[in-house]
Amino acid sequence: MFSQRYGGTFRVLEFTPDGDTICPMCKDTSCVVKDNKSGDEICRRTGRVLQERCISEEQEWRTFGNDANATGESKNRVGGANDVWLDDGGMERTQIATSNQRMARLNDTATQASQTDRILLEAFRTFRNVANHQKVRESVVERGKDMIKHLSDKDQLQRRKTEVHMLAVLYLACKEDGSFIQLRELRVGYPEITEEQLKNAIKILQKKLEGRPTVAQNQAAVLCNRVCSKLCIRDPHKSLIADACTAAEMQIASAVRPSSLVGAVLWLAVRMLGLTHRIKDIKDAAGAAVQTIQQACKKLEIRKIFSDEFIRLCKPEAVLELEGASEAGAIADGEGGSSASSSSSSSAVAPA
């Protein structure tokens, strides 16, 4: 029982066993709502304010800094560590208000971040700025942070936290994640950094990151989807060609760059489908040289990499012609459409 003032008089409020307020006018609980902003309990049927300035016992709606990428808000009173990559989780620094200067200096000394964490934070900040400039996915950023943390654990980060090194980290993170990016794209916005400096930084980081555990990615299939989009090749051809790239990776034992492998598979696919794409178009979209695409073509067997479903979509005469050229060692010949050469002469370089 609880008394509440109404228009100069007090009326007794009643509550259900569950604690819900019963409106004294309409004797109903289903119409009673809470205004979380003002703290009032209001009956929607009669319009009366049953209680004022109530204290909510529900969880708070709060969003923490480390949840900035999450969608919506979470009902939590506490958050996780600010940064999982720091040894102390970013929670070591605490400020205490005091008029005693000696106590303030002692508190600063006891709670200041370690030198390792300061260097790591500076590197993370530079890397985040570089990543935001390129608008890469969050998965790429996390891979880059893992690389930076690995360098920090090996005491190799002190002199490698500049922009050129963070660009190199971003390049390696994109490559590992399957989101390929070219060096000239990385240098946009950083004209003072030369391509030679960036290449040297990448080579150095590759040596320093040896032994770091990574998650394997089907790089050729991921790149194939991107190249197909550039060439306006849609499903079902797009997905079937990506599957062929995966099979080609398993077939070729020698090291072939994913861009060259994708270019080779696409060059075979467009000729079998009778499309009008030229090898120059594929070369530009995949970022590979004509010669490397042709060399990769010679190592591929059509029936082993392309599924029966894809071959049924192709022109039969083009498939037979390419199979004959493959046996003769001239599968890389031809320029556009289904004009594969079936002669037994040695492979000629297609004009770029």
C-alpha positions as CSV (number, residue, x, y, z in Angstrom):
1,M,0.0,0.0,0.0
2,F,1.2,3.5,-0.9
3,S,-0.5,6.9,-0.7
4,Q,-0.2,9.4,-3.6
5,R,-1.5,12.9,-3.8
6,Y,-4.2,13.6,-6.5
7,G,-5.7,17.1,-6.8
8,G,-5.2,18.0,-3.2
9,T,-6.3,14.6,-1.8
10,F,-4.3,11.4,-1.2
11,R,-5.4,8.1,-2.6
12,V,-4.0,4.8,-1.7
13,L,-2.0,2.9,-4.3
14,E,-2.2,-0.9,-4.4
15,F,0.3,-3.3,-5.9
16,T,0.1,-6.8,-7.2
17,P,2.2,-9.6,-5.7
18,D,4.7,-9.1,-8.5
19,G,5.1,-5.4,-7.6
20,D,3.0,-3.9,-10.5
21,T,1.1,-0.7,-9.7
22,I,-2.7,-0.9,-9.7
23,C,-4.4,2.3,-10.9
24,P,-6.8,3.4,-8.1
25,M,-9.3,4.8,-10.7
26,C,-9.6,2.0,-13.3
27,K,-8.2,-0.8,-11.1
28,D,-6.1,-2.1,-14.0
29,T,-2.3,-2.9,-14.2
30,S,-2.0,-3.4,-18.0
31,C,-2.4,0.4,-18.7
32,V,0.3,1.5,-16.3
33,V,3.6,2.5,-18.0
34,K,6.9,4.0,-16.8
35,D,8.4,7.1,-18.3
36,N,12.1,6.3,-18.0
37,K,13.2,9.8,-18.7
38,S,11.1,11.6,-16.0
39,G,10.8,8.6,-13.7
40,D,6.9,8.8,-13.6
41,E,4.4,6.0,-13.6
42,I,1.4,6.9,-15.7
43,C,-2.0,5.2,-16.4
44,R,-2.6,5.4,-20.1
45,R,-6.4,4.9,-19.6
46,T,-7.0,7.7,-17.1
47,G,-4.0,9.9,-17.8
48,R,-3.1,10.1,-14.1
49,V,0.5,10.2,-12.8
50,L,0.5,7.4,-10.2
51,Q,4.1,7.9,-8.9
52,E,6.7,10.6,-9.5
53,R,10.4,10.4,-9.7
54,C,10.7,6.7,-9.3
55,I,14.1,5.1,-9.1
56,S,14.5,2.5,-11.9
57,E,15.9,-0.8,-10.9
58,E,16.5,-1.9,-14.4
59,Q,19.9,-2.2,-16.1
60,E,21.5,0.8,-17.6
61,W,21.7,1.6,-21.3
62,R,25.4,2.3,-21.8
63,T,27.8,2.0,-24.7
64,F,31.5,1.7,-24.0
65,G,34.5,2.8,-26.1
66,N,35.6,-0.7,-27.0
67,D,32.0,-1.5,-28.2
68,A,32.1,1.5,-30.7
69,N,31.7,-0.8,-33.7
70,A,28.8,-2.7,-32.2
71,T,25.3,-2.0,-33.4
72,G,22.9,-0.5,-30.9
73,E,23.4,-0.2,-27.2
74,S,23.9,-2.9,-24.6
75,K,22.3,-3.0,-21.1
76,N,25.6,-3.3,-19.2
77,R,26.8,-1.5,-16.1
78,V,30.4,-2.5,-16.7
79,G,32.4,-2.9,-19.9
80,G,35.3,-5.0,-20.9
81,A,38.9,-4.0,-21.2
82,N,39.4,-0.9,-23.3
83,D,42.0,-2.6,-25.5
84,V,42.6,-6.3,-25.5
85,W,45.9,-5.9,-27.2
86,L,47.5,-4.1,-24.2
87,D,49.1,-6.1,-21.4
88,D,46.9,-4.3,-18.8
89,G,43.8,-4.1,-21.0
90,G,44.1,-0.3,-21.0
91,M,42.8,-0.2,-17.4
92,E,46.0,0.4,-15.5
93,R,45.8,4.2,-15.5
94,T,43.8,5.8,-12.7
95,Q,43.5,9.5,-11.7
96,I,43.1,10.4,-8.0
97,A,42.2,14.0,-7.1
98,T,44.4,15.2,-4.2
99,S,45.8,18.5,-3.1
100,N,49.0,16.8,-2.0
101,Q,51.5,17.2,-4.8
102,R,53.8,14.5,-3.5
103,M,50.9,12.0,-3.4
104,A,49.8,13.1,-6.9
105,R,53.4,12.5,-8.3
106,L,53.5,9.1,-6.5
107,N,50.1,8.2,-8.1
108,D,51.3,9.2,-11.5
109,T,54.5,7.1,-11.2
110,A,52.6,4.1,-9.9
111,T,49.8,4.2,-12.6
112,Q,51.6,5.4,-15.7
113,A,51.6,3.1,-18.7
114,S,54.6,1.0,-19.3
115,Q,57.0,2.0,-22.1
116,T,56.0,-1.0,-24.1
117,D,52.3,-0.1,-24.0
118,R,53.0,3.5,-24.9
119,I,54.9,2.4,-28.0
120,L,52.1,0.0,-28.8
121,L,49.4,2.6,-28.4
122,E,51.3,5.0,-30.7
123,A,51.7,2.3,-33.3
124,F,48.0,1.4,-33.0
125,R,47.0,5.1,-33.4
126,T,49.2,5.5,-36.6
127,F,47.9,2.2,-38.0
128,R,44.3,3.1,-37.3
129,N,44.7,6.4,-39.2
130,V,46.3,4.6,-42.2
131,A,43.5,2.0,-42.2
132,N,40.8,4.6,-42.0
133,H,42.3,6.5,-44.9
134,Q,42.1,3.3,-47.0
135,K,38.6,2.3,-45.7
136,V,39.5,-1.3,-45.1
137,R,37.4,-3.9,-43.3
138,E,37.5,-4.3,-39.5
139,S,38.9,-7.8,-40.0
140,V,41.9,-6.3,-41.8
141,V,42.5,-3.9,-38.9
142,E,42.4,-6.7,-36.4
143,R,45.0,-8.7,-38.4
144,G,47.2,-5.6,-38.6
145,K,47.0,-5.1,-34.8
146,D,47.9,-8.8,-34.3
147,M,51.0,-8.2,-36.5
148,I,51.9,-5.1,-34.5
149,K,51.5,-6.9,-31.2
150,H,53.7,-9.7,-32.5
151,L,56.4,-7.2,-33.4
152,S,56.0,-5.7,-29.9
153,D,56.4,-9.0,-28.2
154,K,59.7,-9.6,-30.1
155,D,60.9,-6.0,-29.3
156,Q,60.9,-5.1,-32.9
157,L,58.4,-2.2,-32.8
158,Q,60.5,0.6,-31.4
159,R,61.9,1.8,-34.7
160,R,59.0,0.4,-36.8
161,K,56.0,2.5,-35.9
162,T,56.3,5.2,-38.6
163,E,53.7,5.6,-41.4
164,V,55.8,3.7,-43.9
165,H,55.9,0.7,-41.6
166,M,52.2,0.9,-40.8
167,L,51.5,1.0,-44.5
168,A,53.6,-2.1,-44.9
169,V,51.6,-3.8,-42.1
170,L,48.3,-2.8,-43.8
171,Y,49.6,-4.3,-47.1
172,L,50.4,-7.6,-45.4
173,A,47.2,-7.6,-43.4
174,C,45.1,-7.1,-46.6
175,K,47.1,-9.9,-48.3
176,E,46.5,-12.3,-45.4
177,D,42.8,-11.4,-45.3
178,G,42.3,-11.8,-49.0
179,S,41.6,-8.1,-49.6
180,F,44.3,-7.3,-52.1
181,I,45.5,-3.8,-52.4
182,Q,48.2,-2.4,-54.7
183,L,51.2,-0.3,-53.6
184,R,50.1,2.7,-55.6
185,E,46.8,2.6,-53.8
186,L,48.5,2.6,-50.4
187,R,50.7,5.6,-51.4
188,V,47.6,7.8,-52.1
189,G,47.7,10.5,-49.5
190,Y,51.4,9.9,-48.6
191,P,53.4,11.4,-51.5
192,E,56.5,11.7,-49.4
193,I,56.7,7.9,-49.2
194,T,58.3,6.3,-52.3
195,E,57.4,2.9,-53.6
196,E,60.9,1.7,-53.0
197,Q,60.7,2.6,-49.3
198,L,57.4,0.8,-49.0
199,K,58.8,-2.3,-50.7
200,N,61.8,-2.4,-48.4
201,A,59.5,-2.0,-45.3
202,I,57.4,-4.9,-46.5
203,K,60.4,-7.1,-47.0
204,I,61.7,-6.3,-43.6
205,L,58.4,-6.9,-41.9
206,Q,57.9,-10.3,-43.7
207,K,61.2,-11.5,-42.2
208,K,60.3,-10.2,-38.7
209,L,56.8,-11.8,-38.8
210,E,58.2,-15.3,-39.7
211,G,56.8,-17.9,-37.3
212,R,53.6,-15.9,-36.6
213,P,50.5,-18.1,-36.6
214,T,48.0,-17.1,-39.2
215,V,44.6,-18.2,-40.4
216,A,44.7,-19.6,-43.9
217,Q,42.6,-17.9,-46.5
218,N,41.5,-19.0,-49.9
219,Q,43.1,-16.0,-51.5
220,A,42.5,-17.0,-55.1
221,A,38.8,-17.4,-54.7
222,V,38.4,-14.1,-52.8
223,L,40.4,-12.3,-55.5
224,C,38.4,-14.0,-58.2
225,N,35.2,-12.5,-56.9
226,R,36.7,-9.1,-57.0
227,V,38.1,-9.4,-60.5
228,C,34.8,-10.9,-61.8
229,S,33.0,-7.8,-60.4
230,K,35.4,-5.6,-62.3
231,L,34.8,-7.5,-65.5
232,C,31.0,-7.6,-65.0
233,I,30.9,-11.4,-64.8
234,R,27.9,-12.4,-62.7
235,D,26.5,-15.5,-61.2
236,P,26.3,-18.4,-61.9
237,H,29.5,-18.0,-63.8
238,K,31.2,-15.9,-61.0
239,S,30.8,-18.6,-58.3
240,L,31.7,-21.4,-60.6
241,I,34.9,-19.7,-61.7
242,A,35.8,-19.0,-58.0
243,D,35.4,-22.7,-57.3
244,A,37.7,-23.4,-60.3
245,C,40.3,-21.1,-58.7
246,T,40.2,-23.1,-55.5
247,A,40.7,-26.3,-57.5
248,A,43.5,-24.7,-59.4
249,E,45.3,-23.8,-56.2
250,M,45.2,-27.4,-55.2
251,Q,46.4,-28.6,-58.6
252,I,49.4,-26.4,-59.1
253,A,52.2,-27.5,-56.7
254,S,54.6,-24.8,-57.7
255,A,54.3,-21.3,-56.2
256,V,52.1,-19.1,-58.4
257,R,50.9,-15.7,-57.3
258,P,47.1,-15.6,-56.7
259,S,46.7,-12.8,-59.2
260,S,48.4,-14.8,-61.9
261,L,46.4,-17.9,-61.0
262,V,43.1,-16.0,-61.1
263,G,44.0,-14.4,-64.4
264,A,44.8,-17.8,-65.9
265,V,41.6,-19.4,-64.8
266,L,39.5,-16.4,-66.0
267,W,41.3,-16.4,-69.4
268,L,40.4,-20.0,-69.9
269,A,36.8,-19.4,-68.6
270,V,36.0,-16.5,-70.9
271,R,37.3,-18.4,-73.9
272,M,35.2,-21.4,-73.0
273,L,32.1,-19.3,-72.5
274,G,32.7,-17.3,-75.7
275,L,32.8,-14.0,-73.9
276,T,34.5,-11.0,-75.5
277,H,37.0,-10.1,-72.8
278,R,40.6,-9.8,-73.9
279,I,43.6,-11.0,-72.0
280,K,44.6,-7.3,-71.6
281,D,41.3,-6.7,-69.7
282,I,41.9,-9.6,-67.4
283,K,45.5,-8.6,-66.9
284,D,44.4,-5.1,-65.8
285,A,41.7,-6.3,-63.5
286,A,43.8,-9.0,-61.8
287,G,46.9,-6.9,-61.6
288,A,49.1,-9.6,-63.2
289,A,51.4,-9.6,-66.2
290,V,50.4,-11.3,-69.5
291,Q,53.4,-13.6,-69.5
292,T,52.7,-14.9,-66.0
293,I,49.0,-15.5,-66.9
294,Q,50.1,-17.5,-69.9
295,Q,52.7,-19.5,-67.9
296,A,50.0,-20.4,-65.3
297,C,47.6,-21.5,-68.1
298,K,50.1,-24.1,-69.3
299,K,50.0,-25.7,-65.8
300,L,46.2,-26.1,-65.7
301,E,44.0,-29.0,-66.8
302,I,40.6,-27.9,-67.8
303,R,38.7,-31.0,-66.7
304,K,40.3,-31.0,-63.3
305,I,39.7,-27.4,-62.3
306,F,36.3,-26.7,-63.9
307,S,33.2,-28.5,-62.7
308,D,30.8,-30.4,-65.0
309,E,28.2,-27.8,-64.2
310,F,30.4,-25.0,-65.6
311,I,31.4,-27.0,-68.7
312,R,27.8,-27.5,-69.5
313,L,27.4,-23.7,-69.7
314,C,30.3,-23.4,-72.1
315,K,30.5,-23.8,-75.9
316,P,31.4,-27.4,-76.7
317,E,33.6,-26.5,-79.6
318,A,35.6,-24.0,-77.4
319,V,36.1,-26.6,-74.7
320,L,37.4,-29.2,-77.2
321,E,39.6,-26.6,-78.9
322,L,41.2,-25.6,-75.6
323,E,41.7,-29.2,-74.6
324,G,43.4,-29.9,-77.9
325,A,45.6,-26.8,-77.4
326,S,46.4,-28.0,-73.9
327,E,47.7,-31.3,-75.1
328,A,49.7,-29.5,-77.8
329,G,51.2,-27.1,-75.2
330,A,49.6,-24.0,-76.9
331,I,46.7,-23.4,-74.4
332,A,47.9,-19.9,-73.7
333,D,47.5,-18.7,-77.3
334,G,44.6,-16.7,-78.6
335,E,43.2,-13.3,-78.1
336,G,39.6,-12.9,-77.1
337,G,36.4,-15.0,-77.6
338,S,36.9,-18.7,-78.3
339,S,39.7,-18.2,-80.8
340,A,42.0,-20.7,-79.1
341,S,44.7,-22.0,-81.4
342,S,44.9,-25.8,-81.8
343,S,48.2,-25.8,-83.6
344,S,51.0,-27.8,-82.2
345,S,53.4,-24.9,-82.4
346,S,55.0,-23.4,-79.3
347,S,53.0,-20.9,-77.3
348,A,53.1,-17.3,-78.5
349,V,52.8,-14.2,-76.3
350,A,49.4,-12.6,-76.8
351,P,49.5,-8.9,-77.6
352,A,48.8,-6.7,-74.6
